[in-house]
Amino acid sequence: MKKTSKKKTNIFIKLAHLFDKWIITPITKLILLITDFFKSNGHGFEKALTNRQSLVVISLIAALITFFAIDNKFTTLVDNSAEVLYGQKVKAIYNEEAYVVEGLPESVDVTLIGRKWDVYLAKQYPNDEVTVDLTGLTPGTHQVTLKYKESVSSVDYKLDYSTVMVTIYEKMSENRELTSDVIHKDHLDTKLNIDNITLNRGSVIIKGADYKLKEVASVKALVDVDKITKPVVGSVTLSDIPLIAYDKDGKVVDVEIVPSTAEAVIKISSPSKVVPIRVIPEGTPDGKAVNTLTPSVKEVTIYGDEAALADIEYLPVTIDVSNVNNNKTYTVNLTKPAGVREISVKTITVSLTLDNIVSKEIANVKIRTMNLQDGYVVQALSEENSSVSVIVNGSKSVLDALDASTVSAYIDLSGLTEGEHEVKVQVVGEDSRLTYTSRVRTVKIRITK
């Protein structure tokens, strides 16, 4: 008993020595330094600090403050707390070649509950995956338990969710045709065009549950223009193109595709065509005739699809001359026709000059027929009904240069059947600066089978 008591006394003596060595003595030295600093500034203050009893009291107060601070920190470390590890990946263990699993979450949250120090240690360990063992389960619906490796035994690990319902299907496979689609095509230089894409394979194998395979309407290789480095005219090879399966509504179907990527040779061209600008006046000037409409640029280069370019003869530019009575200059932004992606010039000016109105008559303009139904023939009731005289109004210089063959008259027979009819005569001309009017408004014709 005396031995035990002596041992306890020795422990307390050692603790007192340590307390004095590491707390009382350093604090006392600090106070002495402060005292030296203030010697020259206050005799009373110096006397108080150099008093031994004062030093002991101050040192004791400082030691108590230090003790409580350390004690409070220790208490904080032993208090219970909770931390959440968000988005821990879930790994299923099963025969992936034979089965498909649905209903399993991609990730779950793991809550760590325990003393703060233990929770802190648990977070330092590498986070293992959340696992679920499906080995031995047959096709059908099963309730399974998720597991997480518990690195620190004193910490309680809780999963959200800990159990889930999964459905296991037998994995089926089918061959499907592989086609291509271009994405981000609008990012391609507007002067360039993708003419052709040749894939390194014509078909792929899709794998999954039988009902999923039936949903697949197409499998496409998504050729991304952004993946082409500095596209230029010629052939470019693109690798690792992702393959995606779609249903009939264009929605992605989650199936396995083997292989999962493809390679493509992309042929890039720059189809272009030089076409003239044709200025077309719209409306009628105020008591004047259009003499000239002169664009600042006579022709432009257009870029686009070859088929679209082939059908374009000129680039129309419409100018509103309604109620204009003086010469004028217009600034016009050129509009791209359908199928054209780029025009070499974006903006032009058009100079309008006006002149006095004069008239010219063109006689014996033959009347053409349009939209006569199949199986019918038409004839004029008289010679006077087979041709008309056309009055053309415009400036003298334009009329002097007018070619009479560019003026034509026609009648529209849409919806007319057998019998005699009186129809309206319509007149057109190639020069849009002029106005064309038939001297007679209608003619009489007969339609027979």
C-alpha positions in Angstrom: 0.0 0.0 0.0 2.8 2.4 0.9 4.6 1.4 -2.4 1.5 2.4 -4.4 1.2 5.7 -2.5 4.8 6.4 -3.1 4.5 5.8 -6.8 1.5 8.1 -7.1 3.5 10.8 -5.2 6.4 10.4 -7.6 4.1 10.8 -10.6 2.6 14.0 -9.2 6.1 15.4 -8.5 7.2 14.6 -12.1 4.1 16.3 -13.4 4.8 19.3 -11.2 8.3 19.5 -12.6 7.1 19.3 -16.1 4.4 21.9 -15.5 7.1 24.2 -14.0 9.6 23.5 -16.7 7.3 23.9 -19.8 4.7 26.4 -18.5 5.7 28.4 -15.4 9.3 29.0 -16.3 8.7 30.1 -20.0 5.9 32.4 -18.9 8.1 33.9 -16.2 10.9 34.6 -18.6 8.4 36.2 -21.0 7.2 38.5 -18.2 10.8 39.4 -17.3 11.4 40.4 -20.9 8.3 42.6 -20.9 9.5 44.1 -17.6 12.9 45.0 -19.1 11.1 46.7 -21.9 8.9 48.8 -19.6 11.7 49.7 -17.1 12.2 53.1 -18.6 8.4 53.9 -18.9 7.0 53.4 -15.4 8.6 52.9 -12.0 5.4 51.7 -10.4 4.7 49.2 -13.2 8.3 48.0 -12.9 8.1 47.5 -9.2 4.9 45.4 -9.5 6.4 43.2 -12.2 9.7 42.7 -10.4 7.9 41.6 -7.3 8.3 37.8 -7.0 4.8 37.2 -5.6 3.3 39.2 -8.5 5.2 37.1 -11.0 4.0 33.8 -9.4 0.3 35.0 -9.5 0.6 36.2 -13.2 2.3 32.9 -14.2 -0.4 30.9 -12.4 -3.2 32.8 -14.2 -1.4 32.3 -17.6 -1.0 28.6 -16.8 -4.7 28.2 -16.0 -5.7 29.9 -19.2 -3.4 27.6 -21.2 -4.7 24.6 -19.3 -8.4 25.5 -20.1 -7.6 26.1 -23.7 -5.9 22.7 -24.1 -8.7 21.0 -22.2 -11.3 22.7 -24.3 -9.5 21.5 -27.5 -9.3 18.0 -26.1 -13.0 18.0 -25.3 -13.8 19.1 -28.8 -11.8 16.2 -30.2 -13.7 13.6 -28.1 -17.2 14.9 -28.8 -19.4 12.9 -31.2 -19.9 14.2 -34.7 -21.1 13.1 -38.2 -19.6 13.6 -41.6 -21.2 12.7 -45.0 -19.1 11.2 -47.9 -21.2 12.2 -50.9 -21.4 10.4 -54.2 -19.6 7.1 -53.4 -19.5 5.0 -56.5 -21.4 1.7 -56.4 -19.7 -1.4 -58.0 -21.8 -4.5 -58.7 -20.1 -7.9 -58.7 -21.7 -10.2 -61.3 -21.1 -11.8 -64.7 -21.3 -8.8 -67.0 -21.0 -11.0 -70.1 -24.2 -12.9 -69.3 -26.4 -10.5 -67.5 -27.7 -6.9 -67.4 -28.6 -5.2 -64.1 -31.1 -2.4 -63.7 -32.2 -0.4 -60.7 -28.8 -0.1 -59.1 -27.8 3.5 -58.2 -24.6 4.8 -59.7 -23.6 6.3 -56.3 -24.8 6.6 -52.7 -23.9 8.8 -49.7 -22.1 7.4 -46.7 -22.5 9.0 -43.3 -19.7 8.6 -40.7 -20.8 8.8 -37.0 -18.4 8.8 -34.1 -15.9 10.9 -32.1 -14.5 13.8 -34.1 -11.0 12.4 -33.9 -12.1 8.9 -35.2 -14.2 10.4 -37.9 -11.3 12.5 -39.0 -9.1 9.4 -39.1 -11.8 7.5 -41.1 -11.8 10.3 -43.7 -8.0 10.0 -44.2 -8.2 6.4 -45.4 -8.7 5.9 -49.2 -12.4 5.7 -49.9 -13.2 2.3 -51.2 -16.2 1.7 -53.5 -19.6 0.7 -52.2 -20.1 -2.9 -53.4 -22.9 -5.2 -54.0 -22.4 -8.9 -54.7 -24.9 -10.3 -57.2 -23.1 -13.5 -57.8 -25.4 -16.4 -58.0 -28.6 -14.4 -58.5 -30.8 -15.5 -61.5 -32.8 -13.2 -63.8 -35.6 -11.5 -62.0 -36.1 -8.9 -59.3 -34.1 -9.1 -56.1 -33.6 -7.0 -52.9 -29.8 -6.6 -52.3 -27.6 -5.0 -49.7 -24.9 -2.5 -50.4 -21.7 -2.7 -48.4 -18.9 -0.2 -47.6 -15.5 -1.1 -46.2 -15.4 0.1 -42.6 -11.8 1.4 -42.1 -12.1 2.5 -38.5 -14.0 0.1 -36.2 -15.0 2.9 -33.7 -16.9 4.8 -36.4 -20.5 3.9 -37.4 -20.9 3.8 -41.2 -24.5 4.3 -42.5 -25.4 4.1 -46.3 -28.2 5.9 -48.0 -29.5 3.6 -49.4 -28.3 0.4 -47.7 -30.7 -1.9 -49.6 -32.1 -1.5 -53.1 -34.3 -3.5 -55.5 -32.6 -4.6 -58.7 -33.8 -6.4 -61.8 -31.5 -8.8 -63.5 -31.9 -9.6 -67.3 -30.2 -12.1 -69.5 -27.9 -10.2 -71.9 -28.9 -10.6 -75.6 -27.0 -9.3 -78.7 -27.8 -8.3 -82.2 -26.1 -6.9 -85.3 -27.1 -3.4 -86.4 -26.2 -1.1 -89.3 -23.9 1.8 -88.4 -24.5 5.3 -89.9 -23.1 8.7 -89.2 -24.3 12.1 -88.0 -22.4 15.4 -87.9 -22.7 17.5 -84.8 -21.6 21.1 -84.3 -21.7 21.5 -88.1 -22.4 25.2 -87.6 -19.0 25.5 -86.1 -17.3 24.6 -89.4 -15.9 27.4 -91.5 -18.8 28.7 -93.6 -16.8 28.3 -96.8 -16.2 24.6 -96.2 -18.6 21.7 -96.7 -18.5 18.1 -95.5 -19.1 16.1 -98.7 -18.8 12.5 -97.5 -18.1 10.5 -94.4 -16.7 6.9 -94.7 -16.8 4.8 -91.6 -14.3 2.0 -91.0 -17.1 -0.4 -90.3 -20.7 -0.9 -91.6 -22.2 -2.6 -88.6 -21.8 -3.1 -84.8 -23.1 -5.4 -82.1 -25.6 -4.1 -79.6 -26.0 -5.9 -76.2 -28.6 -5.6 -73.5 -31.9 -6.8 -72.2 -34.2 -8.1 -75.0 -36.7 -5.3 -74.5 -34.0 -2.7 -74.8 -32.7 -4.1 -78.1 -36.2 -3.8 -79.5 -36.2 -0.1 -78.7 -33.1 0.6 -80.8 -34.0 2.2 -84.2 -30.6 3.3 -85.2 -26.9 3.3 -84.2 -25.0 6.4 -85.2 -21.3 7.5 -85.1 -21.4 11.2 -83.9 -18.8 13.0 -86.0 -17.9 16.1 -84.1 -16.7 19.0 -86.2 -15.0 20.5 -83.1 -12.7 17.4 -83.0 -11.3 18.2 -86.4 -8.0 20.2 -86.0 -7.8 23.1 -88.5 -10.2 21.7 -91.1 -9.1 22.3 -94.7 -10.1 21.1 -98.1 -9.2 17.4 -98.5 -9.6 14.3 -96.4 -9.3 14.1 -92.7 -9.2 11.0 -90.5 -11.0 11.1 -87.1 -10.6 8.4 -84.5 -12.4 7.4 -81.3 -15.8 8.6 -82.6 -18.4 7.7 -80.0 -21.3 5.5 -81.0 -24.9 6.1 -79.7 -28.0 4.1 -80.0 -31.4 5.9 -80.6 -35.0 4.9 -80.5 -37.6 6.0 -83.2 -38.1 9.3 -81.4 -34.4 10.2 -81.3 -34.0 9.4 -77.6 -30.8 7.7 -76.4 -31.2 4.0 -75.6 -28.9 2.6 -72.9 -27.4 -0.5 -74.5 -23.8 -1.8 -74.8 -22.3 -1.2 -78.3 -19.3 -3.3 -79.4 -17.1 -1.7 -80.4 -17.9 1.5 -78.6 -16.1 3.8 -81.1 -15.4 4.0 -84.8 -13.0 5.7 -87.2 -14.0 7.9 -90.1 -12.5 9.5 -93.2 -14.1 12.9 -93.7 -14.0 14.5 -97.2 -14.1 18.3 -96.9 -14.7 20.6 -99.9 -15.3 24.3 -100.6 -18.0 24.5 -103.4 -18.4 28.0 -104.7 -19.9 29.9 -107.7 -19.5 33.4 -109.0 -23.0 35.0 -109.7 -24.0 38.4 -110.8 -26.1 40.8 -108.6 -29.5 41.6 -110.0 -31.1 44.7 -108.5 -34.9 44.6 -108.6 -36.9 47.7 -107.9 -40.0 47.4 -105.8 -42.8 49.9 -106.0 -43.2 53.0 -108.2 -41.4 56.3 -108.0 -43.4 59.5 -107.6 -44.0 60.7 -111.1 -40.7 59.4 -112.3 -39.2 56.3 -114.0 -36.3 54.3 -112.8 -33.4 55.0 -115.1 -30.5 53.1 -113.5 -29.9 50.9 -110.5 -26.2 50.5 -110.2 -24.7 48.2 -107.5 -21.3 49.0 -106.1 -20.4 45.3 -106.7 -21.4 43.6 -110.0 -20.9 40.0 -108.9 -20.1 38.0 -105.7 -18.8 34.5 -104.8 -21.3 32.3 -103.0 -20.4 29.2 -101.0 -22.7 26.3 -100.1 -24.0 22.9 -101.1 -23.2 22.0 -104.8 -26.9 21.1 -105.6 -28.1 24.5 -104.2 -25.4 26.5 -106.0 -26.3 24.8 -109.3 -29.8 26.3 -109.2 -28.7 29.9 -108.5 -28.4 32.1 -111.6 -28.0 35.4 -109.8 -28.2 37.0 -106.4 -31.4 39.2 -106.2 -31.3 42.5 -104.3 -34.6 44.2 -103.8 -34.8 48.0 -103.6 -37.9 49.9 -102.5 -38.4 52.9 -104.8 -41.9 53.7 -103.7 -42.7 57.4 -103.8 -39.0 58.3 -104.4 -38.7 61.5 -106.6 -34.9 62.1 -106.4 -31.8 60.2 -107.1 -30.8 58.2 -104.1 -28.1 55.8 -102.7 -29.1 52.7 -100.7 -27.0 50.6 -98.4 -28.1 46.9 -98.6 -27.1 43.8 -96.5 -27.0 40.9 -98.9 -29.3 38.0 -98.0 -28.0 34.4 -98.4 -30.4 32.2 -100.5 -31.3 28.7 -99.3 -28.4 26.4 -99.3 -25.8 29.2 -99.3 -23.6 29.5 -96.2 -21.3 32.3 -97.1 -21.1 35.3 -99.5 -17.8 37.0 -100.4 -19.4 40.4 -99.8 -21.8 41.2 -97.0 -22.9 44.8 -97.8 -23.2 46.8 -101.0 -24.5 50.2 -102.0 -27.0 50.7 -104.9 -27.2 54.1 -106.7 -30.7 55.0 -108.1 -31.1 57.5 -110.8 -34.6 58.7 -112.0 -35.8 60.1 -115.4 -39.0 61.3 -116.9 -41.5 58.7 -117.9 -42.0 57.9 -121.6 -44.0 55.2 -123.3 -43.4 52.7 -126.0 -45.9 50.3 -127.7 -44.9 46.8 -128.7 -47.5 45.3 -131.2 -48.5 41.7 -131.8 -47.1 40.1 -128.7 -48.3 36.5 -128.9 -50.4 35.2 -125.9 -49.1 32.0 -124.3 -51.3 29.7 -122.2 -50.4 28.3 -118.8 -51.9 25.6 -116.5 -54.2 24.0 -119.1 -55.5 20.7 -117.8 -54.3 17.5 -119.5 -56.5 16.2 -122.2 -57.7 19.7 -123.3 -56.9 22.1 -126.1 -57.4 25.8 -126.3 -57.9 28.2 -129.2 -58.7 31.9 -129.5 -62.1 32.8 -130.7 -60.6 35.3 -133.1 -57.3 36.6 -134.4 -57.6 39.6 -132.2 -57.7 37.3 -129.2 -54.4 35.5 -130.0 -52.1 38.5 -129.5 -52.0 41.9 -127.8 -50.2 45.2 -127.9 -48.2 46.0 -124.8 -47.6 49.5 -123.5 -44.2 49.8 -121.8 -43.5 52.8 -119.5 -40.0 53.9 -118.3 -37.1 56.2 -119.0 -36.2 56.9 -122.6 -32.7 55.4 -122.4 -34.1 52.1 -121.0 -36.9 52.0 -123.6 -34.4 52.6 -126.4 -32.4 49.6 -125.4 -35.4 47.4 -124.9 -35.5 44.1 -126.8 -39.1 43.3 -127.7 -38.5 39.5 -127.4 -38.0 40.0 -123.6 -41.7 41.1 -123.3 -44.3 38.3 -123.2 -48.1 37.9 -122.5 -49.9 35.0 -121.1 -53.3 33.8 -119.8 -53.7 31.5 -116.8 -56.2 28.6 -117.4 -56.1 27.0 -113.9 -59.4 25.2 -113.1 -61.0 25.9 -116.5 -62.7 23.1 -118.4 -64.7 22.8 -121.7 -66.4 25.8 -123.0 -65.9 29.5 -123.9 -64.2 31.7 -121.4 -63.1 35.3 -121.0 -59.7 35.4 -119.2 -57.4 38.2 -118.0 -54.2 38.9 -120.0 -51.0 39.3 -118.0 -47.8 40.9 -119.3 -44.2 40.5 -118.0 -40.8 41.7 -119.1 -37.2 40.9 -118.1 -36.2 44.5 -117.3 -37.7 45.3 -113.9 -37.1 49.0 -114.3 -40.0 49.2 -116.7 -43.8 48.7 -116.3 -45.8 46.6 -118.7 -49.5 46.9 -119.5 -51.7 45.1 -122.1 -53.7 47.4 -124.2 -56.7 44.9 -123.8 -57.5 43.5 -120.4 -59.2 40.3 -121.4 -59.4 37.9 -124.4 -62.0 35.2 -125.3 -60.9 31.5 -125.8 -62.5 28.1 -126.3 -61.4 25.0 -124.4 -62.2 21.5 -125.9 -61.2 18.0 -125.2 
